[in-house]
């Protein structure tokens, strides 16, 4: 199996609103009360960015399961901690909102992400599987973002009710989370364009290996179609922060696949047909004794041999050219993904 770089992982936006007026840790004043809950949630956010960073910089989800499990445990422990807090002067709204928020986080990271880890095993088997894999992650991301919005609204209402001035500020952590979301969404768009043709070429190669002419033709036509559609989509994509490397490398691969379908596969099918024809002629030729073979039989046999030899030479040259070009492009694609993530995706 050819190695490809995939980073289809959900990226969260969890904005932390820490009031500049909030300083004290005392739960007897509204500022300290909010600060205590906010800092507990911020510690969880640090674990999110650690998990996200590991996955986006090449780690398979299966390999970082311990990190996810640690995050799930931390969410549970934080929820228990906040659940045990007293209401603030009879007002339980902030405490209850945080507990509900943490319940959703626990459910998503424990259940939804558990399914995502399992789906990773089959995601590369087809475009539909990959698209579903990414869609499930996006849905999980939507749940988390919706939960955060609800939590933030209640936090603002609590602050207003208790005369706490909140200054919305982008902390270094929240900036990393926001950047991760933007980088991830952009990468997913380009990756799905890439993977649609990539997976179709896998079907084409299987069809060629089985020498099934009908399957080869169907796969070839689909590859040409997907490549053309992909090239059109790329024309609508802008560079990311001035970095067009992903689009450039994806375009080069799509152009390769289109040329493969249009000009290279016909050479391969021509050889397969000539090889099949040779076997038919050879079988008929061998079925006759030397004394019963006519000059036409000999001429037909020699013609079939020459055609097959000519076809196999073109086939080998074409196949070697495809393999060499494909490997170079694949290395270039993987390098572009790695460089793109190293440049734009925040590290923990």
KOLNUMAR-398152 format. One record per residue (C-alpha): z, x, y; residue number from 1. Coordinates in steps of 0.2 Angstrom, whole numbers. Each point is the difference from the previous one (the first is absolute). Layout:
// residues N
vexpa Z=Z	X=X	Y=Y	k=NUM
...
***
This chain:
// residues 348
vexpa Z=0	X=0	Y=0	k=1
vexpa Z=-5	X=7	Y=17	k=2
vexpa Z=15	X=2	Y=11	k=3
vexpa Z=0	X=-10	Y=17	k=4
vexpa Z=13	X=0	Y=14	k=5
vexpa Z=7	X=-18	Y=2	k=6
vexpa Z=14	X=-4	Y=12	k=7
vexpa Z=1	X=-19	Y=-1	k=8
vexpa Z=17	X=-2	Y=5	k=9
vexpa Z=8	X=-13	Y=12	k=10
vexpa Z=6	X=6	Y=17	k=11
vexpa Z=14	X=-9	Y=9	k=12
vexpa Z=3	X=-3	Y=18	k=13
vexpa Z=19	X=-1	Y=2	k=14
vexpa Z=4	X=2	Y=19	k=15
vexpa Z=18	X=4	Y=3	k=16
vexpa Z=7	X=-7	Y=16	k=17
vexpa Z=14	X=11	Y=5	k=18
vexpa Z=8	X=-5	Y=17	k=19
vexpa Z=3	X=15	Y=12	k=20
vexpa Z=16	X=-9	Y=5	k=21
vexpa Z=6	X=0	Y=-18	k=22
vexpa Z=12	X=14	Y=-3	k=23
vexpa Z=16	X=-4	Y=-7	k=24
vexpa Z=3	X=-3	Y=-19	k=25
vexpa Z=14	X=-13	Y=3	k=26
vexpa Z=-4	X=-17	Y=-8	k=27
vexpa Z=11	X=-8	Y=13	k=28
vexpa Z=-14	X=1	Y=13	k=29
vexpa Z=-18	X=-7	Y=-2	k=30
vexpa Z=-8	X=17	Y=4	k=31
vexpa Z=10	X=9	Y=-14	k=32
vexpa Z=-3	X=-15	Y=-12	k=33
vexpa Z=-19	X=1	Y=2	k=34
vexpa Z=0	X=19	Y=0	k=35
vexpa Z=9	X=0	Y=-17	k=36
vexpa Z=-12	X=-12	Y=-8	k=37
vexpa Z=-15	X=9	Y=8	k=38
vexpa Z=5	X=17	Y=-6	k=39
vexpa Z=2	X=-7	Y=-18	k=40
vexpa Z=-18	X=-7	Y=1	k=41
vexpa Z=-6	X=16	Y=8	k=42
vexpa Z=6	X=10	Y=-15	k=43
vexpa Z=-10	X=-11	Y=-11	k=44
vexpa Z=-16	X=3	Y=11	k=45
vexpa Z=2	X=19	Y=-3	k=46
vexpa Z=-1	X=-3	Y=-18	k=47
vexpa Z=-16	X=-11	Y=2	k=48
vexpa Z=-8	X=14	Y=9	k=49
vexpa Z=5	X=12	Y=-13	k=50
vexpa Z=-8	X=-11	Y=-14	k=51
vexpa Z=-15	X=-3	Y=10	k=52
vexpa Z=-3	X=18	Y=5	k=53
vexpa Z=1	X=5	Y=-19	k=54
vexpa Z=-13	X=-13	Y=-5	k=55
vexpa Z=-12	X=3	Y=14	k=56
vexpa Z=0	X=19	Y=-3	k=57
vexpa Z=-6	X=-1	Y=-17	k=58
vexpa Z=15	X=-5	Y=-11	k=59
vexpa Z=-4	X=-14	Y=-13	k=60
vexpa Z=12	X=-14	Y=1	k=61
vexpa Z=6	X=2	Y=-18	k=62
vexpa Z=6	X=18	Y=4	k=63
vexpa Z=10	X=-6	Y=15	k=64
vexpa Z=9	X=-15	Y=-9	k=65
vexpa Z=17	X=9	Y=2	k=66
vexpa Z=-3	X=-1	Y=19	k=67
vexpa Z=-4	X=-18	Y=0	k=68
vexpa Z=15	X=-4	Y=-11	k=69
vexpa Z=11	X=10	Y=12	k=70
vexpa Z=-7	X=-11	Y=14	k=71
vexpa Z=3	X=-16	Y=-10	k=72
vexpa Z=18	X=6	Y=-3	k=73
vexpa Z=3	X=4	Y=18	k=74
vexpa Z=-7	X=-17	Y=6	k=75
vexpa Z=12	X=-8	Y=-12	k=76
vexpa Z=15	X=10	Y=6	k=77
vexpa Z=-4	X=-2	Y=18	k=78
vexpa Z=-1	X=-19	Y=-3	k=79
vexpa Z=17	X=0	Y=-8	k=80
vexpa Z=7	X=10	Y=14	k=81
vexpa Z=-7	X=-11	Y=14	k=82
vexpa Z=5	X=-16	Y=-10	k=83
vexpa Z=18	X=6	Y=1	k=84
vexpa Z=0	X=1	Y=18	k=85
vexpa Z=10	X=-13	Y=10	k=86
vexpa Z=-10	X=-12	Y=12	k=87
vexpa Z=0	X=6	Y=18	k=88
vexpa Z=12	X=-12	Y=9	k=89
vexpa Z=-5	X=-14	Y=-12	k=90
vexpa Z=-19	X=4	Y=2	k=91
vexpa Z=-7	X=4	Y=-17	k=92
vexpa Z=-19	X=-1	Y=5	k=93
vexpa Z=-3	X=19	Y=1	k=94
vexpa Z=10	X=4	Y=-16	k=95
vexpa Z=-9	X=-14	Y=-9	k=96
vexpa Z=-17	X=5	Y=7	k=97
vexpa Z=2	X=18	Y=-6	k=98
vexpa Z=6	X=-6	Y=-17	k=99
vexpa Z=-15	X=-11	Y=-2	k=100
vexpa Z=-11	X=14	Y=6	k=101
vexpa Z=7	X=12	Y=-13	k=102
vexpa Z=-2	X=-13	Y=-14	k=103
vexpa Z=-18	X=-1	Y=4	k=104
vexpa Z=-2	X=19	Y=0	k=105
vexpa Z=9	X=1	Y=-17	k=106
vexpa Z=-11	X=-14	Y=-7	k=107
vexpa Z=-16	X=9	Y=6	k=108
vexpa Z=4	X=18	Y=-5	k=109
vexpa Z=8	X=-6	Y=-17	k=110
vexpa Z=-12	X=-13	Y=-5	k=111
vexpa Z=-16	X=1	Y=9	k=112
vexpa Z=-1	X=19	Y=0	k=113
vexpa Z=5	X=0	Y=-18	k=114
vexpa Z=-16	X=-9	Y=-3	k=115
vexpa Z=-10	X=11	Y=11	k=116
vexpa Z=6	X=15	Y=-10	k=117
vexpa Z=-6	X=-8	Y=-16	k=118
vexpa Z=-17	X=-5	Y=8	k=119
vexpa Z=-3	X=18	Y=5	k=120
vexpa Z=-4	X=4	Y=-19	k=121
vexpa Z=-15	X=-11	Y=0	k=122
vexpa Z=-5	X=0	Y=18	k=123
vexpa Z=-14	X=13	Y=-2	k=124
vexpa Z=-8	X=-9	Y=-14	k=125
vexpa Z=-10	X=-12	Y=11	k=126
vexpa Z=-3	X=-4	Y=18	k=127
vexpa Z=8	X=-17	Y=-3	k=128
vexpa Z=15	X=8	Y=-7	k=129
vexpa Z=1	X=12	Y=15	k=130
vexpa Z=-3	X=-14	Y=13	k=131
vexpa Z=14	X=-10	Y=-9	k=132
vexpa Z=12	X=15	Y=0	k=133
vexpa Z=-2	X=3	Y=19	k=134
vexpa Z=1	X=-19	Y=4	k=135
vexpa Z=17	X=-1	Y=-9	k=136
vexpa Z=6	X=14	Y=10	k=137
vexpa Z=-6	X=-8	Y=16	k=138
vexpa Z=8	X=-16	Y=-5	k=139
vexpa Z=17	X=9	Y=-3	k=140
vexpa Z=-3	X=8	Y=17	k=141
vexpa Z=-2	X=-17	Y=9	k=142
vexpa Z=16	X=-6	Y=-8	k=143
vexpa Z=10	X=15	Y=7	k=144
vexpa Z=-8	X=-1	Y=17	k=145
vexpa Z=3	X=-19	Y=1	k=146
vexpa Z=18	X=3	Y=-5	k=147
vexpa Z=2	X=13	Y=13	k=148
vexpa Z=-7	X=-11	Y=14	k=149
vexpa Z=13	X=-13	Y=-5	k=150
vexpa Z=14	X=12	Y=0	k=151
vexpa Z=-5	X=8	Y=17	k=152
vexpa Z=-1	X=-17	Y=8	k=153
vexpa Z=18	X=-5	Y=-6	k=154
vexpa Z=6	X=17	Y=6	k=155
vexpa Z=-7	X=-3	Y=17	k=156
vexpa Z=8	X=-17	Y=1	k=157
vexpa Z=16	X=7	Y=-5	k=158
vexpa Z=0	X=14	Y=13	k=159
vexpa Z=-5	X=-13	Y=14	k=160
vexpa Z=14	X=-12	Y=-6	k=161
vexpa Z=13	X=14	Y=1	k=162
vexpa Z=-6	X=9	Y=16	k=163
vexpa Z=-7	X=16	Y=-8	k=164
vexpa Z=-15	X=8	Y=8	k=165
vexpa Z=-12	X=6	Y=-12	k=166
vexpa Z=-13	X=13	Y=4	k=167
vexpa Z=-15	X=-1	Y=-12	k=168
vexpa Z=-3	X=18	Y=-4	k=169
vexpa Z=-12	X=9	Y=-12	k=170
vexpa Z=11	X=12	Y=-10	k=171
vexpa Z=-8	X=14	Y=-9	k=172
vexpa Z=3	X=-9	Y=-16	k=173
vexpa Z=-8	X=-16	Y=6	k=174
vexpa Z=-15	X=10	Y=7	k=175
vexpa Z=-3	X=7	Y=-17	k=176
vexpa Z=1	X=-17	Y=-9	k=177
vexpa Z=-13	X=-7	Y=13	k=178
vexpa Z=-11	X=15	Y=-3	k=179
vexpa Z=1	X=-2	Y=-18	k=180
vexpa Z=-6	X=-18	Y=1	k=181
vexpa Z=-15	X=4	Y=10	k=182
vexpa Z=-5	X=15	Y=-10	k=183
vexpa Z=2	X=-10	Y=-16	k=184
vexpa Z=-10	X=-15	Y=6	k=185
vexpa Z=-14	X=12	Y=5	k=186
vexpa Z=-1	X=9	Y=-16	k=187
vexpa Z=0	X=-15	Y=-10	k=188
vexpa Z=-15	X=-7	Y=9	k=189
vexpa Z=-10	X=16	Y=-3	k=190
vexpa Z=7	X=2	Y=-18	k=191
vexpa Z=-6	X=-17	Y=-6	k=192
vexpa Z=-17	X=4	Y=6	k=193
vexpa Z=0	X=16	Y=-9	k=194
vexpa Z=8	X=-7	Y=-16	k=195
vexpa Z=-13	X=-15	Y=-2	k=196
vexpa Z=-14	X=12	Y=-3	k=197
vexpa Z=11	X=13	Y=-9	k=198
vexpa Z=5	X=-13	Y=-13	k=199
vexpa Z=-18	X=-6	Y=-2	k=200
vexpa Z=-6	X=17	Y=-3	k=201
vexpa Z=12	X=1	Y=-14	k=202
vexpa Z=-8	X=-15	Y=-8	k=203
vexpa Z=-17	X=8	Y=2	k=204
vexpa Z=6	X=16	Y=-8	k=205
vexpa Z=6	X=-10	Y=-15	k=206
vexpa Z=-16	X=-10	Y=-1	k=207
vexpa Z=-10	X=17	Y=0	k=208
vexpa Z=12	X=7	Y=-14	k=209
vexpa Z=-4	X=-15	Y=-11	k=210
vexpa Z=-18	X=1	Y=4	k=211
vexpa Z=0	X=-19	Y=4	k=212
vexpa Z=-16	X=-2	Y=11	k=213
vexpa Z=5	X=-18	Y=6	k=214
vexpa Z=18	X=6	Y=5	k=215
vexpa Z=-7	X=15	Y=8	k=216
vexpa Z=-12	X=-11	Y=11	k=217
vexpa Z=14	X=-12	Y=4	k=218
vexpa Z=12	X=14	Y=5	k=219
vexpa Z=-13	X=9	Y=10	k=220
vexpa Z=-5	X=-15	Y=10	k=221
vexpa Z=18	X=-4	Y=3	k=222
vexpa Z=4	X=18	Y=6	k=223
vexpa Z=-15	X=0	Y=12	k=224
vexpa Z=6	X=-17	Y=7	k=225
vexpa Z=18	X=6	Y=2	k=226
vexpa Z=-5	X=16	Y=8	k=227
vexpa Z=-11	X=-8	Y=12	k=228
vexpa Z=14	X=-13	Y=5	k=229
vexpa Z=12	X=14	Y=1	k=230
vexpa Z=-11	X=10	Y=12	k=231
vexpa Z=-1	X=-15	Y=11	k=232
vexpa Z=19	X=-2	Y=0	k=233
vexpa Z=2	X=18	Y=5	k=234
vexpa Z=-11	X=-3	Y=15	k=235
vexpa Z=13	X=-12	Y=7	k=236
vexpa Z=15	X=12	Y=-3	k=237
vexpa Z=6	X=11	Y=14	k=238
vexpa Z=8	X=17	Y=-2	k=239
vexpa Z=19	X=0	Y=-2	k=240
vexpa Z=7	X=9	Y=16	k=241
vexpa Z=-16	X=10	Y=1	k=242
vexpa Z=0	X=4	Y=-18	k=243
vexpa Z=-15	X=-6	Y=-9	k=244
vexpa Z=2	X=11	Y=-16	k=245
vexpa Z=3	X=-15	Y=-12	k=246
vexpa Z=-15	X=-10	Y=6	k=247
vexpa Z=-11	X=16	Y=0	k=248
vexpa Z=5	X=4	Y=-18	k=249
vexpa Z=-1	X=-18	Y=-6	k=250
vexpa Z=-18	X=-1	Y=8	k=251
vexpa Z=-5	X=16	Y=-9	k=252
vexpa Z=5	X=-7	Y=-16	k=253
vexpa Z=-8	X=-17	Y=3	k=254
vexpa Z=-16	X=8	Y=4	k=255
vexpa Z=1	X=10	Y=-16	k=256
vexpa Z=3	X=-16	Y=-10	k=257
vexpa Z=-15	X=-9	Y=8	k=258
vexpa Z=-11	X=15	Y=-4	k=259
vexpa Z=6	X=1	Y=-18	k=260
vexpa Z=-4	X=-18	Y=-2	k=261
vexpa Z=-17	X=0	Y=8	k=262
vexpa Z=-7	X=17	Y=-5	k=263
vexpa Z=11	X=8	Y=-14	k=264
vexpa Z=3	X=-14	Y=-12	k=265
vexpa Z=-18	X=-4	Y=-3	k=266
vexpa Z=-3	X=18	Y=-6	k=267
vexpa Z=15	X=-3	Y=-12	k=268
vexpa Z=-7	X=-17	Y=-7	k=269
vexpa Z=-17	X=8	Y=-1	k=270
vexpa Z=7	X=13	Y=-12	k=271
vexpa Z=10	X=-13	Y=-10	k=272
vexpa Z=-16	X=-10	Y=-3	k=273
vexpa Z=-10	X=15	Y=-5	k=274
vexpa Z=13	X=5	Y=-12	k=275
vexpa Z=1	X=-17	Y=-7	k=276
vexpa Z=-19	X=0	Y=-2	k=277
vexpa Z=0	X=17	Y=-8	k=278
vexpa Z=12	X=-6	Y=-13	k=279
vexpa Z=-12	X=-15	Y=-4	k=280
vexpa Z=-15	X=11	Y=-1	k=281
vexpa Z=9	X=13	Y=-10	k=282
vexpa Z=6	X=-13	Y=-13	k=283
vexpa Z=-17	X=-7	Y=-2	k=284
vexpa Z=-7	X=18	Y=-1	k=285
vexpa Z=13	X=5	Y=-13	k=286
vexpa Z=-3	X=-15	Y=-11	k=287
vexpa Z=-18	X=6	Y=-4	k=288
vexpa Z=-3	X=15	Y=-11	k=289
vexpa Z=-10	X=14	Y=7	k=290
vexpa Z=-16	X=-5	Y=-9	k=291
vexpa Z=1	X=-17	Y=7	k=292
vexpa Z=2	X=5	Y=18	k=293
vexpa Z=-15	X=-3	Y=12	k=294
vexpa Z=-4	X=11	Y=15	k=295
vexpa Z=6	X=-15	Y=11	k=296
vexpa Z=17	X=1	Y=-9	k=297
vexpa Z=1	X=18	Y=4	k=298
vexpa Z=-6	X=-2	Y=18	k=299
vexpa Z=12	X=-14	Y=3	k=300
vexpa Z=15	X=10	Y=-7	k=301
vexpa Z=-4	X=15	Y=10	k=302
vexpa Z=-2	X=-10	Y=16	k=303
vexpa Z=17	X=-8	Y=-4	k=304
vexpa Z=8	X=17	Y=-2	k=305
vexpa Z=-8	X=7	Y=16	k=306
vexpa Z=6	X=-15	Y=10	k=307
vexpa Z=17	X=0	Y=-7	k=308
vexpa Z=2	X=19	Y=4	k=309
vexpa Z=-7	X=-2	Y=17	k=310
vexpa Z=13	X=-15	Y=2	k=311
vexpa Z=15	X=10	Y=-6	k=312
vexpa Z=-4	X=14	Y=12	k=313
vexpa Z=0	X=-12	Y=15	k=314
vexpa Z=15	X=-9	Y=-7	k=315
vexpa Z=10	X=16	Y=-2	k=316
vexpa Z=-5	X=6	Y=17	k=317
vexpa Z=4	X=-17	Y=8	k=318
vexpa Z=17	X=-1	Y=-9	k=319
vexpa Z=5	X=17	Y=5	k=320
vexpa Z=-5	X=-3	Y=18	k=321
vexpa Z=10	X=-16	Y=0	k=322
vexpa Z=16	X=8	Y=-8	k=323
vexpa Z=0	X=14	Y=12	k=324
vexpa Z=-3	X=-11	Y=15	k=325
vexpa Z=13	X=-12	Y=-6	k=326
vexpa Z=13	X=13	Y=-3	k=327
vexpa Z=-2	X=7	Y=17	k=328
vexpa Z=0	X=-16	Y=9	k=329
vexpa Z=16	X=-5	Y=-10	k=330
vexpa Z=9	X=16	Y=5	k=331
vexpa Z=-5	X=-3	Y=18	k=332
vexpa Z=6	X=-18	Y=0	k=333
vexpa Z=17	X=5	Y=-8	k=334
vexpa Z=2	X=14	Y=13	k=335
vexpa Z=-4	X=-12	Y=14	k=336
vexpa Z=13	X=-13	Y=-6	k=337
vexpa Z=13	X=14	Y=-2	k=338
vexpa Z=-4	X=7	Y=17	k=339
vexpa Z=0	X=-17	Y=8	k=340
vexpa Z=17	X=-5	Y=-7	k=341
vexpa Z=7	X=17	Y=5	k=342
vexpa Z=-6	X=-1	Y=17	k=343
vexpa Z=4	X=-18	Y=4	k=344
vexpa Z=13	X=-7	Y=-12	k=345
vexpa Z=18	X=4	Y=5	k=346
vexpa Z=10	X=11	Y=-11	k=347
vexpa Z=18	X=-5	Y=-4	k=348
***
